[in-house]
């Protein structure tokens, strides 16, 4: 009976030692995570401070960009007219070519499924 008691006590001591090691390891990891989060919070505060300084400039840039974006269709139309006026054109043929579908020739793929290939 004494051997069983001794082995039980050894088993309990090993379990307690393992749990103590695990808790120490988890505590170390959580401390590192807390330090990293503190550094991140400080970085975020710095970024917010910088953003507050440049916010009026960004609003001005966005307003100017809106004006430019509103003028782009007009500028694009003017550029197309300039290119169209300068580009030489080939004379139209006397007889127009026959009309063809834009998608080209179409064929059914239903016959491919059964192995039929028309010749």
Backbone as a chain_set.jsonl record, in Angstrom:
{"seq": "XXXXXXXXXXXXXXXXXXXXXXXXXXXXXXXXXXXXXXXXXXXXXXXXXXXXXXXXXXXXXXXXXXXXXXXXXXXXXXXXXXXXXXXXXXXXXXXXXXXXXXXXXXXXXXXXXXXXXXX", "coords": {"N": [[0.804, -1.188, 0.0], [1.997, 1.233, 0.61], [3.694, 1.774, -1.523], [1.882, 2.39, -3.566], [0.773, 4.735, -2.531], [3.015, 6.412, -2.518], [3.609, 6.507, -5.277], [1.277, 7.759, -6.154], [1.509, 10.26, -4.906], [3.834, 11.189, -6.222], [2.861, 11.308, -8.804], [0.906, 13.303, -8.495], [2.556, 15.456, -7.767], [4.043, 15.731, -10.171], [1.98, 16.447, -11.893], [1.165, 18.917, -10.793], [3.561, 20.341, -11.112], [3.728, 20.343, -13.908], [1.425, 21.819, -14.562], [2.123, 24.251, -13.342], [4.352, 24.999, -14.881], [3.069, 25.286, -17.375], [1.263, 27.404, -16.821], [3.127, 29.427, -16.246], [4.344, 29.673, -18.764], [2.143, 30.477, -20.391], [1.571, 32.892, -19.102], [3.891, 34.334, -19.718], [3.624, 34.543, -22.512], [1.23, 36.057, -22.668], [2.091, 38.41, -21.447], [3.963, 39.332, -23.331], [2.21, 39.766, -25.488], [0.606, 41.793, -24.395], [2.519, 43.848, -24.173], [3.096, 44.25, -26.91], [0.576, 45.115, -27.804], [0.371, 47.498, -26.424], [2.44, 48.96, -27.628], [1.363, 49.079, -30.2], [-0.939, 50.593, -29.711], [0.213, 53.044, -29.032], [1.416, 53.668, -31.488], [-0.867, 53.939, -33.08], [-2.017, 56.184, -31.839], [-0.094, 58.089, -32.569], [-0.384, 58.079, -35.372], [-3.013, 59.02, -35.597], [-2.663, 61.584, -34.585], [-1.012, 62.663, -36.621], [-2.776, 62.471, -38.768], [-4.78, 64.247, -38.034], [-3.462, 66.636, -38.42], [-3.099, 66.773, -41.217], [-5.632, 66.652, -42.264], [-7.239, 68.988, -43.15], [-5.832, 69.654, -45.5], [-6.186, 67.338, -47.047], [-8.934, 67.423, -47.452], [-9.066, 69.676, -49.095], [-7.605, 68.728, -51.298], [-9.298, 66.648, -52.121], [-11.541, 68.15, -52.896], [-10.479, 69.61, -55.051], [-9.82, 67.447, -56.702], [-12.4, 66.54, -57.257], [-13.349, 68.628, -58.88], [-11.628, 68.375, -61.07], [-12.287, 65.762, -61.886], [-14.902, 66.199, -62.67], [-14.473, 67.717, -64.94], [-13.283, 65.986, -66.713], [-14.882, 64.408, -68.641], [-15.565, 66.428, -70.515], [-13.004, 67.273, -71.353], [-12.113, 64.881, -72.462], [-13.901, 64.558, -74.594], [-13.181, 66.793, -76.156], [-10.544, 66.078, -76.812], [-11.021, 63.797, -78.376], [-12.317, 64.962, -80.562], [-10.237, 66.525, -81.592], [-8.396, 64.547, -82.346], [-9.931, 63.188, -84.226], [-10.236, 65.141, -86.185], [-7.634, 65.441, -87.126], [-6.739, 62.934, -87.937], [-6.14, 61.087, -90.846], [-8.547, 59.713, -93.12], [-9.553, 56.706, -94.749], [-10.967, 56.434, -97.991], [-14.442, 55.63, -98.367], [-15.55, 52.383, -99.453], [-16.903, 51.705, -102.734], [-18.835, 49.726, -102.963], [-20.405, 48.375, -100.213], [-19.111, 45.964, -97.84], [-20.441, 42.631, -97.209], [-22.788, 42.184, -94.526], [-21.792, 40.88, -91.396], [-22.089, 38.778, -88.536], [-21.168, 40.104, -85.355], [-20.145, 38.381, -83.466], [-18.966, 36.34, -84.833], [-18.742, 33.11, -86.484], [-21.064, 30.756, -85.281], [-21.373, 27.718, -83.492], [-22.941, 24.707, -82.527], [-22.426, 23.021, -79.461], [-23.566, 20.77, -78.668], [-23.418, 18.453, -80.178], [-20.813, 17.673, -79.76], [-20.8, 16.421, -77.324], [-21.79, 13.886, -77.688], [-19.998, 12.771, -79.363], [-20.167, 13.237, -82.092], [-18.984, 14.539, -85.106], [-19.462, 16.805, -87.49], [-18.742, 16.922, -91.013]], "CA": [[0.0, 0.0, 0.0], [2.836, 2.42, 0.674], [4.19, 2.044, -2.879], [0.787, 3.039, -4.276], [0.664, 6.093, -1.995], [4.186, 7.155, -2.998], [3.415, 6.767, -6.717], [0.202, 8.746, -6.274], [2.084, 11.565, -4.559], [4.738, 11.57, -7.316], [1.994, 11.672, -9.936], [0.294, 14.605, -8.184], [3.624, 16.462, -7.87], [4.336, 15.957, -11.594], [0.85, 17.187, -12.459], [1.254, 20.3, -10.304], [4.721, 20.958, -11.765], [3.359, 20.583, -15.311], [0.48, 22.944, -14.606], [2.866, 25.471, -13.01], [5.127, 25.358, -16.071], [2.122, 25.751, -18.397], [0.789, 28.736, -16.443], [4.237, 30.369, -16.433], [4.504, 29.868, -20.213], [1.007, 31.282, -20.857], [1.763, 34.238, -18.557], [4.935, 34.988, -20.52], [3.037, 34.898, -23.813], [0.273, 37.15, -22.484], [2.857, 39.633, -21.178], [4.477, 39.803, -24.63], [1.075, 40.287, -26.263], [0.232, 43.077, -23.794], [3.538, 44.831, -24.584], [2.892, 44.559, -28.328], [-0.643, 45.914, -27.939], [0.677, 48.838, -25.936], [3.189, 49.615, -28.7], [0.424, 49.361, -31.298], [-1.806, 51.707, -29.3], [1.002, 54.271, -29.164], [1.552, 53.941, -32.926], [-2.163, 54.438, -33.558], [-2.157, 57.572, -31.362], [0.78, 58.916, -33.408], [-1.002, 58.194, -36.704], [-4.18, 59.904, -35.462], [-2.137, 62.95, -34.477], [-0.58, 63.107, -37.946], [-3.956, 62.607, -39.631], [-5.474, 65.487, -37.671], [-2.736, 67.764, -39.005], [-3.212, 66.852, -42.676], [-7.028, 66.528, -42.694], [-7.702, 70.1, -44.003], [-5.198, 69.546, -46.817], [-6.82, 66.249, -47.78], [-10.243, 67.916, -47.893], [-8.821, 70.564, -50.239], [-7.203, 67.875, -52.423], [-10.496, 65.96, -52.598], [-12.38, 69.126, -53.606], [-9.824, 69.857, -56.336], [-10.005, 66.231, -57.499], [-13.781, 66.519, -57.74], [-13.448, 69.568, -60.008], [-10.93, 67.76, -62.207], [-13.079, 64.621, -62.341], [-16.065, 66.732, -63.374], [-14.059, 68.259, -66.233], [-12.7, 64.944, -67.564], [-15.661, 64.085, -69.842], [-15.43, 67.52, -71.485], [-11.658, 67.199, -71.914], [-12.045, 63.673, -73.283], [-14.617, 64.855, -75.836], [-12.355, 67.709, -76.953], [-9.408, 65.326, -77.334], [-11.513, 62.95, -79.464], [-12.558, 65.818, -81.727], [-8.939, 66.904, -82.158], [-7.836, 63.377, -83.01], [-10.76, 62.89, -85.395], [-9.964, 66.139, -87.22], [-6.266, 65.319, -87.619], [-6.501, 61.6, -88.467], [-6.634, 60.902, -92.216], [-9.467, 58.586, -93.274], [-9.58, 56.061, -96.058], [-12.266, 56.66, -98.634], [-15.389, 54.527, -98.221], [-15.632, 51.587, -100.685], [-18.089, 51.963, -103.544], [-19.836, 48.725, -102.591], [-20.089, 47.968, -98.84], [-18.961, 44.517, -97.653], [-21.654, 42.029, -96.632], [-22.891, 42.256, -93.071], [-21.455, 39.646, -90.704], [-22.341, 38.937, -87.099], [-19.988, 40.537, -84.604], [-19.609, 37.283, -82.675], [-18.35, 35.351, -85.708], [-19.564, 31.936, -86.732], [-21.439, 30.03, -84.07], [-21.647, 26.31, -83.71], [-23.497, 24.064, -81.351], [-21.536, 22.079, -78.801], [-24.353, 19.618, -78.249], [-22.966, 17.249, -80.879], [-19.525, 17.255, -79.21], [-21.031, 15.6, -76.134], [-22.061, 12.488, -78.076], [-18.907, 12.298, -80.213], [-20.453, 13.466, -83.502], [-18.236, 15.657, -85.688], [-19.885, 16.971, -88.885], [-17.632, 17.202, -91.929]], "C": [[0.857, 1.266, 0.0], [3.417, 2.766, -0.696], [3.134, 2.782, -3.689], [0.616, 4.479, -3.799], [1.814, 6.952, -2.517], [4.031, 7.486, -4.474], [2.302, 7.781, -6.96], [0.72, 10.138, -5.955], [3.027, 12.074, -5.645], [3.921, 12.032, -8.519], [1.366, 13.048, -9.712], [1.337, 15.713, -8.286], [3.98, 16.76, -9.322], [3.213, 16.75, -12.268], [0.893, 18.646, -12.047], [2.418, 21.019, -10.975], [4.407, 21.26, -13.234], [2.403, 21.743, -15.452], [1.179, 24.264, -14.297], [3.684, 25.94, -14.216], [4.209, 25.921, -17.153], [1.626, 27.155, -18.071], [1.888, 29.791, -16.579], [4.415, 30.698, -17.918], [3.384, 30.743, -20.77], [1.136, 32.718, -20.344], [2.808, 35.016, -19.334], [4.388, 35.42, -21.874], [2.071, 36.071, -23.682], [0.976, 38.467, -22.176], [3.428, 40.208, -22.467], [3.371, 40.405, -25.473], [0.645, 41.643, -25.725], [1.225, 44.171, -24.182], [3.353, 45.232, -26.043], [1.645, 45.406, -28.54], [-0.431, 47.343, -27.454], [1.469, 49.621, -26.987], [2.269, 49.986, -29.86], [-0.488, 50.531, -30.958], [-1.06, 53.026, -29.422], [1.184, 54.645, -30.63], [0.257, 54.496, -33.495], [-2.38, 55.87, -33.099], [-1.293, 58.517, -32.202], [0.166, 59.127, -34.78], [-2.209, 59.117, -36.652], [-3.72, 61.349, -35.341], [-1.686, 63.498, -35.818], [-1.778, 63.335, -38.861], [-4.728, 63.873, -39.307], [-4.787, 66.698, -38.282], [-2.977, 67.894, -40.508], [-4.66, 66.8, -43.165], [-7.511, 67.719, -43.524], [-7.095, 70.047, -45.411], [-5.831, 68.464, -47.667], [-8.2, 66.677, -48.28], [-10.087, 68.84, -49.101], [-8.444, 69.753, -51.48], [-8.418, 67.151, -52.995], [-11.415, 66.906, -53.362], [-11.791, 69.416, -54.982], [-9.964, 68.646, -57.25], [-11.414, 66.11, -58.039], [-13.975, 67.45, -58.927], [-12.792, 68.966, -61.249], [-11.733, 66.594, -62.762], [-14.322, 65.08, -63.079], [-15.709, 67.251, -64.761], [-13.548, 67.185, -67.188], [-13.567, 64.58, -68.77], [-15.559, 65.16, -70.927], [-14.051, 67.469, -72.15], [-11.504, 65.992, -72.832], [-12.74, 63.902, -74.618], [-13.808, 65.774, -76.741], [-11.173, 66.966, -77.574], [-9.844, 64.417, -78.48], [-11.768, 63.767, -80.722], [-11.243, 66.21, -82.394], [-8.346, 65.736, -82.926], [-8.623, 63.059, -84.277], [-10.492, 63.881, -86.526], [-8.596, 65.931, -87.859], [-6.032, 63.978, -88.317], [-7.023, 61.493, -89.897], [-7.51, 59.652, -92.303], [-9.362, 58.016, -94.672], [-10.939, 56.313, -96.689], [-13.143, 55.411, -98.486], [-15.461, 53.733, -99.521], [-16.947, 51.868, -101.42], [-19.206, 50.982, -103.189], [-19.505, 48.231, -101.185], [-19.964, 46.451, -98.73], [-20.242, 43.94, -97.038], [-21.624, 42.09, -95.097], [-22.586, 40.885, -92.458], [-21.735, 39.846, -89.219], [-21.041, 39.276, -86.358], [-19.353, 39.384, -83.836], [-18.924, 36.229, -83.525], [-19.283, 34.176, -85.925], [-19.841, 31.216, -85.426], [-21.657, 28.575, -84.427], [-22.151, 25.723, -82.403], [-22.489, 23.091, -80.772], [-22.296, 20.841, -78.34], [-23.858, 18.339, -78.921], [-21.612, 16.765, -80.353], [-19.714, 16.29, -78.045], [-21.252, 14.132, -76.513], [-21.007, 11.935, -79.023], [-19.151, 12.479, -81.688], [-19.663, 14.682, -83.976], [-18.657, 15.795, -87.137], [-18.681, 17.352, -89.761], [-18.012, 18.221, -92.954]], "O": [[0.45, 2.277, -0.572], [3.612, 3.943, -0.996], [3.464, 3.71, -4.427], [0.335, 5.359, -4.613], [1.601, 8.097, -2.915], [4.291, 8.616, -4.887], [2.391, 8.581, -7.891], [0.403, 11.094, -6.661], [3.022, 13.265, -5.957], [4.255, 13.025, -9.166], [1.301, 13.862, -10.634], [1.056, 16.784, -8.822], [4.199, 17.918, -9.675], [3.468, 17.614, -13.108], [0.675, 19.526, -12.879], [2.285, 22.178, -11.368], [4.782, 22.316, -13.744], [2.545, 22.564, -16.358], [0.871, 25.286, -14.911], [3.707, 27.129, -14.533], [4.539, 26.927, -17.781], [1.574, 28.009, -18.956], [1.615, 30.921, -16.981], [4.611, 31.856, -18.284], [3.652, 31.662, -21.545], [0.84, 33.661, -21.078], [2.645, 36.21, -19.585], [4.654, 36.531, -22.331], [2.097, 36.985, -24.506], [0.512, 39.528, -22.595], [3.388, 41.419, -22.683], [3.567, 41.442, -26.106], [0.349, 42.55, -26.502], [0.823, 45.295, -24.485], [3.441, 46.412, -26.38], [1.651, 46.319, -29.366], [-0.992, 48.285, -28.014], [1.205, 50.802, -27.212], [2.383, 51.07, -30.431], [-0.777, 51.366, -31.815], [-1.631, 54.023, -29.865], [1.114, 55.824, -30.978], [0.281, 55.423, -34.305], [-2.871, 56.695, -33.869], [-1.72, 59.629, -32.512], [0.191, 60.242, -35.302], [-2.413, 59.916, -37.566], [-4.324, 62.244, -35.932], [-1.941, 64.661, -36.132], [-1.793, 64.288, -39.641], [-5.276, 64.51, -40.207], [-5.446, 67.68, -38.625], [-3.052, 69.009, -41.023], [-4.898, 66.895, -44.369], [-8.157, 67.489, -44.547], [-7.768, 70.358, -46.394], [-5.999, 68.64, -48.873], [-8.591, 66.337, -49.396], [-10.895, 68.786, -50.028], [-8.904, 70.05, -52.583], [-8.561, 67.047, -54.213], [-12.007, 66.513, -54.367], [-12.522, 69.462, -55.972], [-10.202, 68.8, -58.447], [-11.613, 65.632, -59.156], [-14.681, 67.109, -59.876], [-13.343, 69.041, -62.348], [-11.851, 66.449, -63.979], [-14.758, 64.418, -64.022], [-16.546, 67.231, -65.664], [-13.395, 67.459, -68.379], [-13.018, 64.45, -69.864], [-15.477, 64.844, -72.113], [-13.943, 67.606, -73.368], [-10.839, 66.075, -73.865], [-12.231, 63.489, -75.661], [-13.752, 65.565, -77.952], [-10.837, 67.199, -78.735], [-9.114, 64.278, -79.461], [-11.468, 63.316, -81.828], [-11.147, 66.226, -83.621], [-7.847, 65.913, -84.037], [-8.034, 62.698, -85.296], [-10.518, 63.505, -87.697], [-8.428, 66.226, -89.042], [-5.193, 63.903, -89.215], [-8.195, 61.769, -90.154], [-7.242, 58.652, -91.636], [-9.118, 58.731, -95.643], [-11.948, 56.396, -95.988], [-12.646, 54.285, -98.482], [-15.436, 54.33, -100.597], [-17.958, 52.218, -100.811], [-20.376, 51.359, -103.121], [-18.409, 47.71, -100.976], [-20.645, 45.725, -99.455], [-21.027, 44.664, -96.426], [-20.562, 42.052, -94.475], [-23.065, 39.86, -92.942], [-21.629, 40.961, -88.708], [-19.964, 38.788, -86.702], [-18.15, 39.404, -83.58], [-18.343, 35.294, -82.973], [-20.466, 34.237, -85.593], [-18.962, 31.085, -84.574], [-22.077, 28.249, -85.538], [-21.818, 26.198, -81.318], [-21.777, 22.414, -81.513], [-21.725, 19.964, -77.693], [-23.874, 17.269, -78.313], [-21.29, 15.584, -80.478], [-18.865, 15.43, -77.811], [-20.93, 13.237, -75.732], [-21.089, 10.782, -79.445], [-18.403, 11.922, -82.492], [-19.671, 15.728, -83.326], [-18.25, 14.976, -87.961], [-17.742, 18.008, -89.311], [-17.196, 18.575, -93.805]]}, "num_chains": 1, "name": "protein.A"}
